[in-house]
Amino acid sequence: MGAGFGGIAVAAELLRHGPADVTLLEAAPQLGGTWHHNRYPGAACDVPSHLYSYSFAQRASWAHVFSHQDEILRYAQETADALGVTPRIVTDTTVTSCTWDDGTRTWTVHSRRRGSDGPEEERVADAVVLATGQLDKPALPAVEGLSDFAGRSFHSARWDHDYDLRGKRVAVIGTGASATQLVPEIAPLVAHLTVFQRTGNWFLPRRDRPMPALLNRAMRLPWARRAWRRLLHHGIELLTLCIRHPRIAGRIGAVLSAAHMRRQLPDPELRRKAWPDYPFGCKRVLLSSDFLPALRRPNVELVTDPIARMTPEGPVTEDGRLHEVDCVIHATGFRTNTFMLPMEVRGAGGRSIREVWAEGARAHLGIMVPGFPSLFLMYGPNTNTSGGSILFFLEAQAAYVRRALELVRRAGAAALDVRPEVEEAGLRALRARFGGTAWQSCSSWYRTPDGRNVANWPGYMGEYAAQTRRVTLAEFRFLPSRGR
């Protein structure tokens, strides 16, 4: 389920290592996942292009050091075409449920085609991979009267390209990663831009520049691409080092970030309003050299008073001020910790994954949940990265899926199920590693209301790759085929 980078990765992995009967069901009209949906002005990746790509499908030439949305989507399409994944994608198809049958030891997948009034389609599978990701369900702010606004409004991930912002009074709610990219793009176009901030962010510089021609020429050599990718890998892990060790490396990161921010915010009052009130790395560190200068424009206002309610004319903040606008853009992120929900997923004995996750999402290495045989998650619980490339994690997960299914085949079994004690031991070790890190020093979308981090991997990319390479018989319970 899902034909974003996670779905493409696992399909490519299975097809590259032998014949496989793979079908990808995609709700959108084309592949690409988040890069299909997020088409707002300035949409780009904050991981260098040569690292935000598959190791098995390296591109010799990129247009930008940090690729833009259109180039990333084109890369996904080209890769899927080249590896034979595209013909296996069924688009405009929303999966409603996945149900394990204890008798046949197979999964039944129900889905509905966009615009169809007929019965749901039904498919039977030996294994199911949920590659719906963490960043696919837009979140709207919990503001009273949100639907009362009489002007135009939309989420940044569902950008209204038919609406002309030129000369309009626009409100952007949120100052996270999406707002950081879109605000500098629309600020010169609008009559007035009001940016509503809940909390400030730590920033590091990121210049949006074309890829140097000399580097692109060097990247024609495979060994040069590998060496450059390794250098980027270790360089970007320094951010994780800062988060894991906030009292030492984290202070260095904070000093570098603060120096960058002070240069870009010479006005003490604006600096005070934009400055974060939590330790460096607790929330996502944003890369931008354009957002803070955009706040200094005469037609831009940064508002830090919370929004009390929405009226037909615009937001009213808690200080009683009405902000009259023509358009509201919700740059408010995603419902990240619901993962594949509200899709109905029922495993052995008919148990719903909602019941298993009643106290928060959990999975062995973020990939397998006990009681759900041969069900695999891509970009599942505790596999988000605050500093690295998610494509690195997706490749590791795809290889894990392939190795697990090879164990099933070699054992002559119908399916395999991770043992509960294996998941529990791994979860205890994982949670222990969050202690003393910057992630635990403030509230964020990474954490549940009771403080557990269910989104992030607490270590380095290389550690995750090493752990997912170990797929051993002792970790699983094998379910024999029917009649055995």
Steps between C-alpha positions, in 0.01 A plus 500: 500500500660821382714584199719763658869443565423226754279299266740544209793391720344172613361416156839568341675289766273201439522528121878544500554178697284263301155452355230648719127557462476858628209742478510857633169666587517879494218734603635792295480524120878448471796370695721720717327513839583819687679640196184462295284678757736775618513738205504828689733780382858429603442133586839332523697247701725597791726198444768530225387346172770233479392364840126546449503230233531123486847350521399255224371776269755779530463793268810651347355848463267706722384854428530619861703411808164464679252374241169666430167318505467463125845345459446260791167387355662455160778293659240276670322448168822430309615251764166318507502481120857372479451229763168369368293631789271738307292230320419348841346818643121527517420868553182673624446208736439551872550200725227479763601182684757220528383186676701191593325164454613246761365216284658576164794689656469776247404867503186636337531859386188706427528818298286748315574674173461876489150591384376142505149430632532124466615244755850514644777318317651201679853365472661206680869523594762290676661814644398861543726807517350822635704779343261783583770691690474758777445814293186425299205632705487881526426635848291811558536714813257449785351848471142588587290593198760390245232441236345845558765677295335648190813535286712238325684247718706188434778287646852538365500132401185554292599827337229683304680585178189664354508775763713804414671636811623817333377810678316301768512520878623155601538319831739208539431297812812315609874554472623144449684346206234574236445860611875556504509420129178659377507832693806641315337404169163665553609803708604709195164427329244579766378837625549395861610175663424413861699204632357338814764325710436266790865432581822627348751277323871442497641567153816403315593649162387344175564691181278399209768487234550301179724198519858608417589391148835359618326278755251376241788411268676312779180311582512329161752266661332230713780495758472879538124472561557236767770706671290818493198314635708360788630848581145639506386207714756562771463876478126492554537260792660789689150639557398174668818525708385844621157365593635194676753700700335838570744606773807470279441475124154654537647818641727531198199457272308761697788749475525453122123530460481809724775674304316434173171624645650817651653592165164462333296675770675827589178647648499404872118496527450274196785280623329467839173393341660246263744351752432141618436434870621140507840326464660457161383179332194431713282582201600481138792730419408689184737578216438837338681814400185671368224471761631733772589778252146470357362588844682834475305610191274805557192305386563204735398477866594222742226442759577293808172551689298175478195492274188497719241444227431540131243745370365558146750788467805315634675381817450667835797467736480475878584868536163573335646616168322411176734423209295560185623288210383372163668161523614263776774245427533223757868404517421288803662169414353153516330253730825311526445244773190337349710330231268289278187575707203543442555202270362191677772239561407174674751228576493156662179429689337804342683740730513858371828690493305785663474283814869410492593867460252637752788638708714608205638352179775239538671247275816290493759721329200704386419223252308207657223476761446170690170336411503637144678228298691608189382859543777755459513875557714748309583820689322355802530590869842626613652511153483874440830682481571847634821537306550226243337389176174308531586324174791335679256362756254390230773305320592322824134416563449375145799267534359375833166419333675311224715300744199416716304372201802295393490333844133417442581345163796299628295371794217397269265696723195713425610800705715616789411696811748690717505366855349734763801464729729607216296813438479576873875464556576721203249759614647519851849550357374761256314704762798493733712672235281811505609580853716811518442596137363832375189320372378464859539865596177640352168394352494432126316302235752223558343417837169375640319706767661285773848585369599187305680561172326275244636668187879521512784255483716587804835425339696535178415384149781244498370343823155453349646340188705260715199395708275441200764286332464243780190298401529171690272197536484535878319835471195349333223248531435328167148410396488182291317490171154348492503123522841483674 
